[in-house]
Amino acid sequence: MKIGILTSGGDCAGLNAVMRAIGFYAYKNIKNCEIVGIPDGYGGLIRGESAPMGPEDFEGLLNLGGTVLGTRRTPFKTMTVPEENGETRLEKMRTNYKKMGLDCLFTLGGAGTHRTAALLCAEGCNVIGLPKTIDNDIYGTDVTFGFHTAVDVATEAIDRVRTTAASHGRTILVEVMGNKAGWLTLYAGIAAGAEVILLPEIPFRIDKICEAVRKNYEDGKPCNIIAVGEGAVLESEARFKKKERVFVRTERGETTVTQHLAEVIGEQTGFETRSMALGYIQRGGNPSAYDRVLSSRLGSYAGRLAAQGQFGVTVAVAGQEITFNALPDVAGKYKFVDPSSDIVRQAEDIGVCFGR
């Protein structure tokens, strides 16, 4: 069996650990196995590039952050658009899959990666997906690899921000990654004891946030930490499409809702307010112990699926078990935070304000 591996979309901790588990399983359990790494995500497959990966190439990857194959974002919408020679990127990938002599392709990525993987399946390629994203928003799996490491990083960063916020008696807004789904903001916010958590799924009212900030100071708290998901929206913006929200915010002279909110809270409460974005630090660094274990389980299970000839699927976590879903059943779907879920209600029960 000849196996190809690629990592697509944004990087995160655990990519190398998953590849390691796939490689270890394949070379130990599949006879006459050959593995090639495809660089730069789907870009490498489009160009027909690959390099052999022997057993020794998978050593030392368990605790290594990033991806040794490199990764790129290749928008799903461009896959079926004819290029200068009339051939689409999807057709180029199908052609190169066959030229490489692949029997199976592992695609490690998020929602967009899964959508493209489903297209490749429809073109007759044997594909197995693995759920990677710090956003934890892939439909059909309880958790994605990379998520828990990002939660740990964001939590530690907010912990550090709190010490300076308390020293100066400030309210500090910390912007956390998550444009569509608020899982990372929710978990890191709760873990770091944020007084206010703002999620894309729960449109907020500024007056409710200001009310919470004032009350916290009145109750003797030395500072306020507001964890803001980058996709959080004002209640008044909730009816707008993304492009409309961007236009409205540009007209106001800011690029993110965090910046606008910090200014308004300062004006309406009179308290010193600051804002910051954690940015790419959330993606970087080595995987946590949890993600090392999860990545090892997912990669091993994916290798077993390949050995059994089970293709056109993506690996998933269901409770304590590792399982799989058909790619067409999950491609293009997202998993969002339910505003009425237990975790949100329980956070509210201990005083967290969601701005509603």
ROGU-893709 format. One line per 10 residues: their letters; for each residue y, z, x of C-alpha. Coordinates in Angstrom, 1 decimal, decimal comma, always signed. Layout:
A> Y Z X; ... $
***
This chain:
MKIGILTSGG> +0,0 +0,0 +0,0; +3,5 -0,9 +1,3; +6,2 +1,5 +0,0; +9,9 +1,1 +0,1; +12,4 +4,0 -0,2; +16,1 +3,9 -0,8; +18,8 +6,5 -1,7; +21,6 +5,3 -4,0; +24,9 +6,7 -5,4; +26,6 +9,8 -4,1 $
DCAGLNAVMR> +24,9 +11,8 -1,4; +23,6 +15,4 -1,9; +21,4 +18,0 -0,3; +17,7 +17,4 -0,7; +17,5 +13,6 -0,3; +15,9 +13,8 +3,1; +13,5 +16,6 +1,9; +12,3 +14,4 -0,9; +11,7 +11,4 +1,5; +9,8 +13,8 +3,8 $
AIGFYAYKNI> +7,5 +14,8 +1,0; +6,9 +11,2 -0,1; +6,1 +10,2 +3,5; +3,9 +13,2 +4,2; +1,9 +12,6 +1,0; +1,6 +8,9 +1,5; +0,4 +9,0 +5,1; -2,0 +11,8 +4,4; -3,5 +10,5 +1,1; -3,0 +6,7 +0,8 $
KNCEIVGIPD> -5,2 +4,5 +3,0; -3,6 +1,8 +5,0; -0,2 +3,0 +3,9; +3,0 +1,4 +5,3; +6,5 +2,8 +4,5; +9,9 +1,0 +5,0; +13,3 +2,6 +4,6; +16,0 +0,5 +2,9; +19,6 +1,2 +4,1; +22,7 +1,7 +2,0 $
GYGGLIRGES> +21,0 +2,1 -1,4; +20,6 -1,0 -3,5; +22,9 -2,8 -1,0; +20,2 -2,9 +1,5; +17,7 -4,3 -1,0; +20,3 -7,0 -2,1; +20,7 -8,0 +1,5; +16,9 -7,8 +2,2; +17,2 -5,2 +5,0; +14,5 -2,6 +5,8 $
APMGPEDFEG> +13,1 -0,8 +8,8; +9,6 +0,8 +9,3; +9,2 +4,5 +8,9; +6,2 +6,0 +10,6; +4,9 +9,6 +10,1; +7,1 +10,8 +13,0; +10,2 +9,6 +11,2; +9,7 +12,2 +8,4; +9,6 +15,1 +10,8; +12,6 +17,4 +10,8 $
LLNLGGTVLG> +14,0 +16,2 +7,5; +13,3 +19,2 +5,3; +16,5 +21,1 +6,1; +18,7 +18,2 +6,9; +21,6 +17,4 +4,6; +22,8 +13,9 +3,6; +20,4 +10,9 +3,9; +19,1 +9,3 +7,0; +19,0 +6,0 +5,2; +22,6 +6,0 +4,2 $
TRRTPFKTMT> +23,8 +5,5 +0,6; +26,2 +3,4 -1,4; +27,4 +3,2 -5,0; +26,5 -0,2 -6,4; +27,8 -0,3 -10,0; +25,2 -1,0 -12,6; +27,6 -3,4 -14,4; +27,6 -5,8 -11,5; +23,8 -6,2 -11,3; +23,5 -9,0 -13,8 $
VPEENGETRL> +26,8 -10,8 -13,0; +26,2 -14,2 -11,3; +27,8 -14,4 -7,8; +29,1 -17,4 -5,9; +25,7 -19,1 -5,6; +24,9 -18,4 -9,3; +22,3 -15,7 -8,4; +22,8 -12,2 -9,6; +22,3 -9,1 -7,5; +19,3 -8,1 -9,7 $
EKMRTNYKKM> +17,7 -11,5 -8,9; +18,4 -11,0 -5,2; +16,7 -7,5 -5,3; +13,7 -8,9 -7,1; +13,3 -11,7 -4,6; +13,7 -9,4 -1,6; +11,2 -6,9 -3,1; +8,6 -9,6 -3,1; +9,6 -10,9 +0,4; +9,2 -7,4 +1,8 $
GLDCLFTLGG> +5,7 -7,4 +0,3; +6,4 -4,0 -1,5; +3,8 -2,5 -3,7; +6,1 +0,3 -4,8; +9,8 +1,2 -4,5; +11,1 +4,8 -4,7; +14,7 +5,1 -5,8; +16,4 +8,4 -5,2; +19,5 +8,6 -7,3; +21,5 +9,6 -10,4 $
AGTHRTAALL> +22,1 +8,1 -13,8; +23,4 +4,7 -12,5; +20,5 +4,4 -10,0; +18,1 +5,0 -12,9; +19,7 +2,3 -15,0; +19,3 -0,2 -12,2; +15,7 +1,0 -11,5; +14,9 +0,3 -15,1; +16,2 -3,3 -14,7; +14,0 -3,8 -11,6 $
CAEGCNVIGL> +11,0 -2,6 -13,7; +11,8 -5,2 -16,3; +11,8 -7,8 -13,5; +8,2 -6,9 -12,6; +8,9 -4,5 -9,7; +6,9 -1,3 -9,4; +9,5 +1,5 -9,3; +9,4 +5,3 -9,3; +12,6 +7,2 -9,7; +13,6 +10,6 -8,5 $
PKTIDNDIYG> +16,4 +12,6 -10,1; +19,2 +13,3 -7,7; +22,7 +14,5 -8,5; +24,8 +17,6 -8,0; +26,0 +17,1 -11,6; +22,6 +17,9 -13,1; +23,3 +15,4 -15,9; +20,1 +13,2 -15,8; +18,5 +13,1 -19,2; +14,9 +14,3 -19,5 $
TDVTFGFHTA> +14,8 +16,8 -16,6; +15,7 +20,4 -16,6; +17,2 +20,2 -13,2; +18,0 +17,7 -10,5; +17,6 +18,2 -6,7; +20,9 +18,9 -5,0; +22,3 +20,8 -8,0; +21,4 +24,3 -6,9; +22,7 +23,7 -3,4; +26,0 +22,5 -4,8 $
VDVATEAIDR> +26,2 +25,6 -7,0; +25,7 +27,8 -4,0; +28,4 +26,0 -2,0; +30,9 +26,0 -4,9; +30,2 +29,7 -5,7; +30,8 +30,7 -2,1; +34,0 +28,7 -2,0; +35,3 +30,3 -5,1; +34,3 +33,7 -3,7; +36,5 +33,0 -0,7 $
VRTTAASHGR> +39,4 +31,8 -2,9; +39,2 +35,0 -4,9; +40,0 +37,2 -1,9; +43,2 +35,4 -1,2; +44,0 +35,3 -4,9; +43,6 +39,0 -5,2; +45,6 +39,7 -2,1; +48,6 +37,9 -3,6; +48,1 +38,6 -7,3; +47,8 +34,9 -8,0 $
TILVEVMGNK> +46,1 +32,8 -10,6; +44,2 +30,0 -8,8; +42,6 +27,0 -10,4; +39,6 +25,6 -8,5; +38,6 +22,1 -9,4; +34,8 +21,5 -9,3; +33,0 +18,2 -9,3; +31,6 +16,9 -12,6; +33,4 +14,1 -14,4; +31,1 +13,8 -17,5 $
AGWLTLYAGI> +29,0 +17,0 -17,5; +30,1 +20,5 -16,7; +26,8 +22,0 -15,4; +28,1 +22,6 -11,9; +31,4 +24,2 -13,1; +29,5 +26,3 -15,6; +27,0 +27,7 -13,1; +29,4 +28,2 -10,2; +32,0 +29,6 -12,5; +29,6 +32,2 -13,9 $
AAGAEVILLP> +28,1 +33,0 -10,5; +31,6 +33,5 -9,0; +32,9 +35,6 -11,9; +35,6 +33,2 -12,9; +37,8 +34,5 -15,7; +38,2 +31,1 -17,3; +35,8 +28,1 -17,1; +36,9 +24,7 -18,4; +34,2 +22,0 -19,1; +34,3 +18,3 -20,1 $
EIPFRIDKIC> +32,2 +19,2 -23,1; +34,6 +21,9 -24,5; +38,2 +20,6 -25,0; +40,6 +23,4 -24,2; +43,9 +24,7 -25,5; +46,5 +25,8 -23,0; +47,8 +28,6 -25,2; +44,3 +30,2 -25,2; +44,1 +30,0 -21,4; +47,6 +31,6 -21,0 $
EAVRKNYEDG> +46,6 +34,3 -23,5; +43,5 +35,1 -21,4; +45,5 +35,1 -18,1; +48,1 +37,5 -19,5; +45,4 +39,9 -21,0; +43,5 +40,0 -17,7; +46,6 +41,1 -15,8; +47,5 +43,6 -18,6; +43,9 +45,0 -18,2; +44,5 +45,6 -14,5 $
KPCNIIAVGE> +42,8 +42,6 -12,9; +44,4 +41,7 -9,6; +44,0 +37,9 -10,1; +42,6 +35,2 -12,2; +40,2 +32,5 -11,2; +40,0 +29,4 -13,4; +37,0 +27,0 -12,6; +38,0 +23,6 -13,8; +35,5 +20,7 -14,2; +37,1 +17,5 -13,0 $
GAVLESEARF> +36,4 +15,9 -16,3; +37,9 +18,8 -18,4; +40,2 +17,6 -21,2; +43,0 +19,1 -23,2; +42,2 +19,4 -26,9; +45,1 +17,0 -27,5; +43,4 +14,5 -25,1; +39,9 +14,8 -26,5; +40,3 +11,8 -28,9; +41,5 +9,5 -26,1 $
KKKERVFVRT> +39,2 +7,3 -24,1; +39,1 +7,8 -20,3; +41,6 +5,0 -19,5; +44,0 +6,4 -22,1; +43,8 +9,9 -20,6; +44,4 +8,5 -17,1; +47,5 +6,6 -18,4; +48,9 +9,7 -20,1; +48,4 +11,8 -17,0; +50,0 +9,2 -14,8 $
ERGETTVTQH> +53,0 +9,2 -17,1; +53,2 +13,0 -16,6; +53,1 +12,4 -12,8; +49,8 +14,0 -12,0; +46,4 +12,7 -11,1; +44,2 +15,5 -12,5; +44,3 +17,9 -15,4; +44,0 +20,8 -12,9; +47,4 +20,1 -11,4; +49,1 +19,8 -14,8 $
LAEVIGEQTG> +47,4 +23,0 -16,0; +48,5 +25,0 -13,0; +52,1 +24,0 -13,5; +52,1 +24,8 -17,2; +50,3 +28,2 -16,8; +52,9 +29,2 -14,2; +55,8 +28,2 -16,5; +54,4 +29,9 -19,6; +53,1 +33,1 -18,1; +55,6 +33,6 -15,2 $
FETRSMALGY> +52,7 +34,4 -12,9; +52,3 +32,8 -9,5; +49,8 +30,0 -9,9; +48,1 +27,6 -7,4; +45,5 +24,9 -7,7; +43,0 +23,3 -5,3; +40,0 +20,9 -5,4; +36,8 +21,7 -3,6; +36,1 +18,0 -3,1; +33,2 +16,7 -1,0 $
IQRGGNPSAY> +32,3 +20,0 +0,5; +30,2 +20,4 -2,6; +28,0 +17,5 -1,6; +27,6 +18,4 +2,1; +25,5 +20,7 +4,2; +21,8 +21,5 +4,3; +19,8 +22,1 +1,1; +19,2 +25,6 -0,2; +15,7 +27,2 -0,1; +15,4 +26,4 -3,9 $
DRVLSSRLGS> +16,2 +22,7 -3,3; +13,9 +22,5 -0,3; +11,0 +23,7 -2,5; +12,0 +21,5 -5,5; +12,5 +18,4 -3,3; +9,1 +19,0 -1,7; +7,4 +19,2 -5,2; +9,2 +16,2 -6,6; +8,4 +14,0 -3,5; +4,8 +15,1 -3,4 $
YAGRLAAQGQ> +4,3 +14,4 -7,1; +6,0 +11,0 -6,8; +3,6 +10,1 -4,0; +0,7 +11,0 -6,2; +2,1 +8,8 -9,0; +2,2 +5,9 -6,6; -1,3 +6,5 -5,5; -2,5 +6,5 -9,1; -0,5 +3,3 -9,9; +1,8 +5,0 -12,3 $
FGVTVAVAGQ> +5,0 +2,9 -12,1; +8,1 +2,4 -14,3; +8,7 +6,1 -14,4; +11,0 +8,8 -13,0; +9,9 +12,3 -12,0; +11,2 +15,2 -14,0; +11,1 +19,0 -14,2; +9,9 +20,6 -17,5; +9,9 +24,3 -17,3; +7,7 +25,3 -14,4 $
EITFNALPDV> +5,9 +21,9 -14,3; +6,7 +18,6 -12,6; +6,1 +15,6 -14,9; +7,6 +12,2 -15,5; +9,4 +10,1 -18,1; +9,4 +6,4 -18,6; +12,5 +4,9 -17,0; +13,6 +3,0 -20,1; +13,6 +6,3 -22,1; +16,1 +8,0 -19,8 $
AGKYKFVDPS> +18,1 +5,2 -18,2; +21,7 +5,2 -19,4; +21,4 +8,6 -21,1; +23,1 +11,8 -20,0; +22,4 +15,5 -20,4; +25,5 +17,5 -21,3; +26,3 +21,2 -21,7; +25,9 +22,2 -25,4; +29,1 +24,1 -26,4; +26,9 +26,3 -28,7 $
SDIVRQAEDI> +24,2 +27,0 -26,1; +23,0 +30,4 -25,2; +24,5 +30,3 -21,7; +28,0 +29,5 -23,0; +27,8 +32,1 -25,7; +26,5 +34,7 -23,2; +29,3 +34,0 -20,8; +31,8 +34,4 -23,7; +30,2 +37,7 -24,6; +31,1 +39,1 -21,2 $
GVCFGR> +34,7 +37,9 -21,3; +34,7 +34,4 -20,0; +37,3 +32,2 -21,6; +36,5 +28,5 -22,3; +39,9 +27,7 -23,6; +38,8 +27,4 -27,2 $
***
